[in-house]
Amino acid sequence: MLDNGSTAEDVPAYEALTHYDIPIVAIDHHHPDPDAVGDLLDAHVNPYLHDEDYRITTGMLCVELARMIYPDITDELRHVPAVAGLSDRSKADAMDDYIELAADEGYDEDRLQDVSEALDYAAFWLRYNSGDQLIQDLLQIDSDDEERHRELISFFANRAREEVDEQLDAAMPHLEHEDLDNGAHLYRIDVENYAHRFTYPAPGKTTGEIHDRKIEETGDPVITVGYGPDFAVLRSDGVRLDIPQMVSELEDEVPGGGVSGGGHLVVGSIKFVKGKREDVIDALVEKMEEAEIDEALSSAAPIDDD
């Protein structure tokens, strides 16, 4: 289980697999519930479990594990942790070292960002098809054709950016803004009714792109909520949210809401029943308004990542 599998929501699937004696390993960096999944996993690799930096992403962990298992693959993967980190907006201390390793292989930050955009675009359209060869081509694994790789990445990255621009051209006029009492900007967008559906970018990506633009525009603490009939996607910068804790509290505070979800502290998603959407989102905003502002970020220059 990669980038997933650390919480109580995974228990039913794990219990089903135990009937077939299938060993399970979870490699993840999301907030875990080890008491729930601990006995069901043969191994659980997660920085949280060892008081380490959760900003070390699953992609980085996977590369390091691959190198431990098969050291000869190291040369092919030197640039991959930097791609994983940029794709996941990581601010881990190790990012500088990984970016330096990638630069030694000819990947400056612009090229890494292009690879990230290309992978995200390809993954959206592949959906549940692993697309092994395409992913390897985009990551330039088992290929020395530099020109072909750059052309392929340019094509995919440009398509991704064009479609993001088209989506935001449609969505941004419908963005709702509110100044919270704690000093943060709150932006809300109904991605079900005011964004294109069944095309790139998906609701989470759409919300993230809006969030990035508002951070760059304001330079202030920003929370962005993209919501649909029965879900909400949350992004926050400069505000000390604890999304897993908020979800846990909402489960009790909104009876019959069917609230579930989680993620990282300041990036996550929540699911609920359609009829309780207004109650859940109103309660969510109240919690956001009570959250502390991160003074270090609120006084900083505009930033464009989580």
C-alpha positions in Angstrom: 0.0 0.0 0.0 1.7 3.2 -1.2 0.9 6.7 0.0 -2.1 5.1 1.8 -3.1 2.4 4.2 -2.2 3.9 7.7 -5.7 4.5 9.2 -8.7 2.8 10.6 -10.5 3.2 7.2 -8.1 0.6 5.8 -9.0 -2.1 8.4 -11.9 -3.7 6.5 -9.8 -4.3 3.4 -6.9 -5.6 5.5 -9.2 -8.0 7.4 -10.5 -9.3 4.1 -6.9 -10.0 2.9 -6.1 -11.9 6.1 -8.4 -14.7 5.0 -6.1 -15.3 2.1 -2.9 -15.0 4.1 -1.7 -12.1 1.9 1.2 -10.2 3.6 0.6 -6.4 3.7 3.2 -3.7 3.8 2.1 0.0 4.0 4.5 2.7 3.0 3.0 6.1 3.8 3.5 9.5 5.3 0.0 10.5 6.2 -1.1 10.7 9.8 -1.4 7.0 11.0 -3.6 5.1 13.4 -1.2 2.4 14.4 -3.5 1.0 17.1 -6.0 0.2 14.3 -3.8 -1.2 11.6 -0.7 -2.4 13.6 -1.6 -6.1 14.0 -2.8 -6.3 10.4 0.4 -5.2 8.7 3.6 -7.2 8.2 5.5 -3.9 8.0 4.5 -0.3 8.3 6.9 2.4 7.0 5.8 5.8 8.1 7.8 8.7 9.5 5.2 9.5 12.1 5.8 6.2 13.8 9.4 7.2 14.6 8.9 10.9 15.3 10.5 11.7 12.0 9.6 14.3 9.3 6.3 13.4 7.7 7.3 15.8 4.9 9.5 13.0 3.6 7.1 11.8 1.0 6.1 8.3 0.0 7.9 8.7 -3.3 11.1 9.5 -1.5 10.7 6.5 0.9 10.0 4.2 -2.0 13.2 5.2 -3.8 15.3 4.6 -0.7 13.7 1.2 0.0 14.3 0.3 -3.7 17.9 1.1 -3.3 18.2 -1.0 -0.1 16.6 -3.9 -1.9 18.6 -3.5 -5.2 21.4 -1.0 -4.9 22.3 -1.3 -8.6 19.2 0.7 -9.4 20.5 3.8 -7.7 21.9 5.5 -10.8 18.5 5.3 -12.6 16.6 6.8 -9.7 18.8 9.7 -8.5 16.3 12.3 -9.8 13.1 10.6 -8.8 13.0 11.7 -5.1 13.2 15.3 -6.2 10.3 14.7 -8.6 8.3 13.1 -5.8 9.0 15.9 -3.4 8.1 18.7 -5.8 4.9 16.8 -6.8 3.9 16.5 -3.1 4.9 20.1 -2.3 7.4 18.8 0.3 9.3 21.2 2.5 11.4 18.4 4.1 14.9 19.3 5.1 16.1 16.6 2.7 14.6 18.4 -0.3 17.7 20.5 -0.9 19.9 17.4 -1.1 17.5 15.6 -3.4 17.3 18.6 -5.7 21.1 18.8 -5.8 21.2 15.1 -6.7 18.7 15.7 -9.5 20.7 18.7 -10.8 23.8 16.5 -11.1 21.7 14.3 -13.4 20.7 17.3 -15.6 17.4 18.0 -13.9 17.1 21.7 -12.8 14.0 22.7 -10.9 12.1 23.8 -14.0 12.6 20.4 -15.6 11.6 18.7 -12.4 8.5 20.8 -12.3 7.7 19.8 -15.9 8.1 16.1 -15.0 5.8 16.6 -12.0 3.1 18.2 -14.1 3.4 15.6 -16.9 3.1 12.7 -14.4 0.1 14.3 -12.8 -1.6 14.7 -16.2 -0.8 11.2 -17.3 -1.9 9.6 -14.0 -5.3 11.4 -14.3 -6.0 9.9 -17.7 -4.5 6.5 -16.9 -6.7 6.2 -13.8 -6.6 2.6 -12.7 -4.3 1.5 -15.6 -0.8 1.4 -14.3 0.6 2.6 -17.6 4.0 1.2 -16.7 5.8 2.1 -19.9 4.5 5.6 -20.1 5.4 6.3 -16.5 8.9 5.0 -17.1 9.2 7.2 -20.2 8.1 10.3 -18.3 10.6 9.5 -15.5 13.3 8.7 -18.0 14.0 5.2 -16.6 15.7 2.7 -18.9 16.1 5.3 -21.5 19.1 7.5 -22.6 17.2 9.4 -25.3 17.5 12.9 -23.8 15.8 14.7 -26.7 12.8 12.4 -26.8 12.3 12.7 -23.1 12.4 16.5 -23.1 9.9 16.6 -26.0 7.6 14.1 -24.3 7.7 16.0 -21.0 7.1 19.3 -22.7 4.0 18.0 -24.5 2.4 16.5 -21.4 3.3 19.4 -19.1 2.0 22.0 -21.6 -1.2 20.1 -22.0 -1.6 20.0 -18.2 -1.1 23.7 -17.8 -3.4 24.6 -20.6 -6.2 22.5 -19.1 -5.6 24.0 -15.6 -5.9 27.5 -17.1 -9.1 26.5 -18.8 -10.5 25.1 -15.6 -9.6 28.1 -13.5 -10.9 30.6 -16.1 -14.3 28.9 -15.6 -14.1 28.5 -11.8 -12.4 31.7 -10.4 -15.4 34.0 -11.1 -17.4 31.8 -8.7 -14.9 31.9 -5.9 -16.3 33.1 -2.5 -14.1 35.1 -0.2 -14.4 35.6 3.5 -12.0 37.3 6.1 -11.9 35.1 9.1 -11.6 36.5 12.6 -8.1 35.0 13.1 -6.8 37.0 10.1 -6.8 34.3 7.5 -8.4 34.5 4.0 -11.0 31.8 3.4 -11.8 31.0 -0.2 -14.7 28.6 -1.1 -15.6 27.1 -4.5 -18.4 24.7 -5.4 -16.4 22.5 -7.7 -19.5 20.4 -8.6 -21.3 23.3 -10.2 -18.6 25.8 -11.1 -15.8 23.6 -12.6 -15.7 21.2 -15.5 -16.3 17.6 -14.5 -14.8 14.4 -15.7 -11.8 16.2 -17.1 -8.4 17.4 -15.9 -7.8 18.8 -13.4 -9.9 16.9 -10.8 -11.5 18.7 -7.8 -8.5 18.3 -5.6 -6.1 19.7 -8.2 -8.5 22.4 -9.0 -8.7 23.5 -5.4 -4.9 23.3 -5.0 -4.3 25.5 -8.1 -6.8 28.1 -6.8 -5.1 28.0 -3.4 -1.7 28.5 -4.9 -2.8 31.5 -6.9 -4.4 33.1 -3.9 -1.3 32.7 -1.8 0.8 34.3 -4.5 -1.8 37.1 -4.9 -2.2 37.9 -1.2 1.0 36.8 0.6 -1.2 36.2 3.6 -2.5 33.1 5.5 -5.0 31.4 3.2 -7.4 28.5 3.5 -9.2 27.1 0.4 -12.1 24.8 0.4 -13.3 23.1 -2.7 -16.6 21.2 -2.1 -19.1 19.1 -3.9 -22.4 17.4 -2.9 -20.7 15.0 -0.4 -17.1 16.0 -0.1 -14.7 18.9 0.7 -11.1 19.3 -0.3 -9.0 21.5 2.1 -5.8 23.4 1.6 -4.1 25.7 4.1 -1.0 27.8 4.3 -0.1 30.0 7.3 -2.9 28.6 9.5 -2.2 25.8 12.0 -4.9 23.4 11.1 -5.1 19.8 12.2 -7.4 18.2 9.6 -7.4 14.6 11.1 -8.3 16.1 14.5 -11.0 18.3 12.9 -12.5 15.3 11.1 -12.6 13.3 14.4 -14.4 16.2 16.2 -16.9 16.6 13.3 -17.8 13.0 13.5 -19.3 13.7 17.0 -20.4 17.3 16.5 -22.6 16.6 13.4 -24.9 13.7 14.2 -25.9 11.8 11.1 -23.3 13.6 9.0 -21.4 10.4 8.1 -18.2 12.4 8.4 -14.9 10.7 7.5 -11.6 11.6 5.9 -8.2 13.0 6.9 -4.8 13.5 5.3 -2.0 15.8 6.5 -2.4 18.5 9.1 -3.0 21.3 6.6 -4.0 19.3 3.4 -6.8 16.8 3.4 -10.3 15.9 2.4 -13.6 15.2 4.1 -16.5 13.1 3.1 -20.1 13.4 4.4 -23.7 12.6 3.5 -25.2 15.0 1.0 -28.0 16.3 3.2 -25.6 17.4 5.9 -23.2 19.4 3.6 -24.2 22.8 5.0 -23.9 21.7 8.6 -20.5 20.1 8.0 -19.0 23.0 6.1 -20.3 25.6 8.6 -18.8 23.6 11.5 -15.6 23.3 9.6 -15.4 27.0 9.0 -15.9 27.6 12.7 -12.9 25.4 13.5 -10.8 27.1 10.9 -11.7 30.5 12.5 -10.4 29.3 15.8 -7.1 28.0 14.4 -3.9 29.9 15.2 -2.0 31.8 12.6 1.5 30.7 11.8 3.3 34.1 12.3 6.4 32.9 10.4 4.3 32.3 7.3 1.9 35.2 7.7 4.8 37.7 7.7 6.6 36.1 4.8 6.6 37.0 1.2 4.0 35.3 -1.1 4.7 31.6 -1.6 3.4 29.3 -4.3 3.4 25.9 -2.6 1.9 24.2 0.5 
